[in-house]
């Protein structure tokens, strides 16, 4: 029962479902997810933590980078079903399609460049500014 509640809680937020959708078939660093969602780093970190606690995503650290991917290696049957159901029922939504288009622009930037751009734009200073449009 605890696993079920954890999974449903993790999937009860649109931004967490958006994260799952963009992680389908790929691994992304935190900076890329922050740029995509347009949320504060602390908010994105909280979303990622909840998804990871539920067993829906995995984390890989490489130097100063943290990369997330869907938990396809040895998930429980319940987690596999939840991931499959979520992706199949949301991947054709207008939000998912917009996110995929925005992600293609984000993927053109190196993580170093992306984080540097976000820092200069004031994202890490708790301002509501967005990435320099010319970079995206």
C-alpha positions as CSV (number, residue, x, y, z in Angstrom):
1,X,0.0,0.0,0.0
2,X,2.8,2.5,0.8
3,X,4.4,2.0,-2.7
4,X,1.0,2.7,-4.3
5,X,0.4,5.9,-2.2
6,X,4.0,7.1,-3.0
7,X,3.5,6.6,-6.7
8,X,0.1,8.2,-6.8
9,X,1.4,11.2,-4.8
10,X,4.3,11.6,-7.2
11,X,2.0,11.5,-10.2
12,X,-0.5,13.9,-8.8
13,X,1.3,17.0,-10.0
14,X,1.4,18.2,-13.6
15,X,5.1,19.2,-13.5
16,X,6.1,15.8,-12.2
17,X,4.2,14.1,-15.1
18,X,5.9,16.6,-17.5
19,X,9.3,15.5,-16.1
20,X,8.5,11.8,-16.7
21,X,7.4,12.6,-20.3
22,X,10.6,14.3,-21.2
23,X,12.7,11.6,-19.6
24,X,11.1,9.0,-21.8
25,X,13.9,7.4,-23.7
26,X,16.6,9.8,-22.5
27,X,18.6,11.1,-19.6
28,X,18.6,14.8,-18.7
29,X,20.5,17.0,-16.3
30,X,18.8,19.1,-13.7
31,X,19.7,22.3,-15.5
32,X,17.9,21.1,-18.6
33,X,14.8,20.2,-16.6
34,X,14.9,23.6,-14.9
35,X,15.1,25.3,-18.2
36,X,12.2,23.3,-19.6
37,X,9.9,23.7,-16.7
38,X,10.7,27.4,-16.0
39,X,10.6,26.8,-12.3
40,X,13.0,27.7,-9.5
41,X,15.8,25.1,-9.0
42,X,14.5,24.3,-5.5
43,X,11.1,23.5,-6.8
44,X,12.4,21.3,-9.6
45,X,14.7,19.5,-7.0
46,X,11.6,18.8,-4.8
47,X,9.7,17.4,-7.8
48,X,12.7,15.2,-8.7
49,X,13.1,14.0,-5.1
50,X,9.4,13.0,-4.9
51,X,9.7,11.1,-8.2
52,X,12.9,9.4,-7.1
53,X,11.4,8.5,-3.7
54,X,8.4,6.9,-5.5
55,X,10.9,4.8,-7.5
56,X,9.8,6.3,-10.8
57,X,13.2,7.9,-11.8
58,X,16.8,7.1,-11.2
59,X,19.7,9.5,-10.5
60,X,23.3,9.3,-11.9
61,X,25.9,11.7,-10.8
62,X,28.9,12.6,-13.0
63,X,31.2,15.2,-11.6
64,X,29.1,18.2,-10.7
65,X,26.2,17.1,-12.9
66,X,23.1,15.2,-11.8
67,X,21.3,13.2,-14.5
68,X,17.9,11.7,-14.2
69,X,16.2,9.0,-16.2
70,X,13.1,6.8,-15.9
71,X,13.6,3.8,-13.6
72,X,13.6,1.0,-16.1
73,X,16.1,-1.2,-14.4
74,X,14.5,-3.6,-11.9
75,X,11.4,-1.6,-11.1
76,X,8.5,-3.3,-9.3
77,X,5.6,-4.4,-11.4
78,X,3.5,-1.5,-9.9
79,X,6.1,1.1,-10.9
80,X,6.4,-0.4,-14.4
81,X,2.6,-0.2,-14.8
82,X,2.4,3.3,-13.4
83,X,5.1,4.6,-15.8
84,X,3.6,2.8,-18.8
85,X,0.1,4.1,-18.0
86,X,1.2,7.6,-17.4
87,X,3.3,7.9,-20.5
88,X,0.7,6.3,-22.8
89,X,-2.1,8.5,-21.5
90,X,-0.2,11.8,-21.6
91,X,2.4,11.8,-24.3
92,X,0.0,13.2,-27.0
93,X,-1.3,16.1,-24.8
94,X,-0.7,19.6,-26.1
95,X,1.5,20.3,-23.1
96,X,3.7,17.3,-23.8
97,X,4.0,18.3,-27.5
98,X,5.1,21.8,-26.5
99,X,7.6,20.5,-24.0
100,X,9.1,18.2,-26.6
101,X,9.6,21.2,-29.0
102,X,11.1,23.3,-26.2
103,X,13.3,20.4,-25.2
104,X,14.8,20.2,-28.7
105,X,16.0,23.8,-28.3
106,X,17.4,23.1,-24.8
107,X,19.3,20.0,-26.0
108,X,21.2,22.2,-28.5
109,X,23.0,23.8,-25.6
110,X,25.7,22.2,-23.5
111,X,24.9,21.8,-19.8
112,X,27.8,24.2,-18.9
113,X,26.4,26.8,-21.2
114,X,22.9,26.3,-20.0
115,X,23.7,26.6,-16.3
116,X,25.9,29.7,-17.0
117,X,23.1,31.3,-19.0
118,X,20.6,30.6,-16.2
119,X,23.0,32.0,-13.6
120,X,23.5,35.2,-15.5
121,X,19.7,35.6,-16.1
122,X,19.2,35.6,-12.3
123,X,17.5,32.2,-12.0
124,X,19.7,31.2,-9.1
125,X,19.1,34.5,-7.4
126,X,15.4,33.7,-7.0
127,X,14.3,36.1,-9.7
128,X,11.4,35.3,-12.1
129,X,13.5,35.9,-15.2
130,X,13.8,33.3,-17.9
131,X,16.7,32.1,-20.0
132,X,18.0,34.7,-22.5
133,X,15.7,34.1,-25.5
134,X,18.6,34.3,-27.9
135,X,20.1,31.3,-26.3
136,X,17.0,29.2,-26.9
